Structure formats: structure tokens, C-alpha cells
């Protein structure tokens, strides 16, 4: 899989912005997101887990607000899916390959 070298916005699911860290082959090796709505994060994390990702969920307190986050790493056989959010996107966005 290699070390993730580039971070980009992958898309939005239910208003939650999903970021991807791509490896040297350009594959979305690690996905992550943070949001104030626990149910949104949980639903996205469960969907990714059902697709073969290993998912870590956490609760963080930042600036006095509780935020929920997940980080998903491909754990299945072979390379990760070309579009890990296929069928999940509520707002279709094109992947942003620029570094931010």
C-alpha cells in the first residue's frame, strides 16, 4: 500500500467533507472526516467498514465543542476501491488533487 503522501478532498457524504490521503500509486489509502453530528460520522464509518476498510472512530473536544471523527484504512485484499464513496455521496464532487 505504501505511505500516504498527498491529502485531498474526496467528496461530501450527508454534508460531511471526506478527505483522502493518497499513496504513491494515487490510490486513496486512508480516508478521514470530522463533524459535530455523531450519527453522520457513524453511518459513513459503518458503510466504509462494510466495504472492507478498517475504521477507527473517536470523540474529540475542541474549542468547547464535541466533535466526532473517523479514520478508515483499506484492509481488504488487493488495492483499495477506485471510488471509496461510490453510492454514498449526497453531493457529487470531483476529487481535488491539489494539496491544501
C-alpha positions in Angstrom: 0.0 0.0 0.0 2.8 2.4 0.7 2.9 5.6 2.7 0.2 8.2 2.1 1.8 11.2 0.5 -0.9 13.5 -0.7 -4.1 14.8 1.1 -7.1 15.9 -0.9 -10.8 16.4 -0.6 -12.5 13.3 -1.8 -16.1 14.4 -1.6 -19.1 15.0 0.7 -21.5 12.5 2.2 -24.5 13.9 4.0 -22.7 17.3 4.3 -19.6 15.8 5.9 -16.4 16.5 3.9 -14.3 13.4 3.5 -10.5 13.7 3.0 -8.3 11.1 1.4 -4.6 10.6 1.8 -3.3 9.0 -1.4 -0.3 6.7 -1.7 2.4 6.8 -4.3 0.2 4.8 -6.7 -2.5 7.5 -6.4 -4.9 5.3 -4.5 -7.0 6.6 -1.6 -5.1 4.8 1.1 -6.6 6.5 4.2 -9.9 8.3 4.5 -10.9 10.6 7.3 -13.6 13.1 8.4 -14.6 15.1 11.4 -18.1 16.5 12.2 -20.3 17.7 15.0 -23.0 15.2 14.1 -22.2 11.7 15.6 -24.9 9.9 13.6 -23.4 11.1 10.3 -19.9 10.0 11.2 -21.2 6.7 12.5 -23.2 6.0 9.3 -20.2 6.8 7.0 -17.8 4.8 9.1 -20.1 1.7 9.1 -20.6 1.9 5.4 -16.8 2.0 4.8 -16.3 -0.9 7.3 -18.8 -2.9 5.3 -16.8 -2.2 2.2 -13.5 -3.7 3.6 -12.0 -0.7 5.4 -10.6 -0.9 9.0 -12.2 2.1 10.7 -11.3 3.9 13.9 -13.8 6.3 15.4 -13.1 8.8 18.1 -14.6 11.7 20.1 -12.6 14.9 20.5 -13.4 18.1 22.4 -12.1 21.2 20.5 -12.9 24.7 21.4 -15.5 23.5 23.9 -17.4 21.5 21.3 -17.6 17.8 21.0 -16.6 16.6 17.5 -16.7 13.1 16.1 -14.2 11.7 13.7 -13.2 8.6 11.9 -10.2 7.3 10.1 -10.5 4.5 7.6 -7.6 2.5 6.1 -8.1 -0.1 3.4 -7.8 -3.6 4.9 -9.2 -5.7 2.1 -7.3 -7.8 -0.4 -5.7 -6.0 -3.3 -5.8 -2.3 -3.9 -8.5 0.0 -2.4 -11.6 0.8 -4.5 -11.1 3.4 -7.1 -14.0 5.4 -5.7 -14.4 4.5 -2.0 -17.5 6.8 -1.7 -19.4 5.3 -4.7 -23.1 5.2 -3.8 -22.6 7.2 -0.5 -22.2 10.7 -1.9 -25.1 13.0 -1.2 -23.3 15.9 -3.0 -21.3 14.8 -6.1 -17.9 16.5 -6.1 -14.9 15.8 -8.2 -11.8 14.7 -6.2 -9.5 17.7 -5.6 -5.9 16.6 -6.2 -4.4 19.9 -5.1 -2.5 20.0 -1.8 -4.1 22.1 0.9 
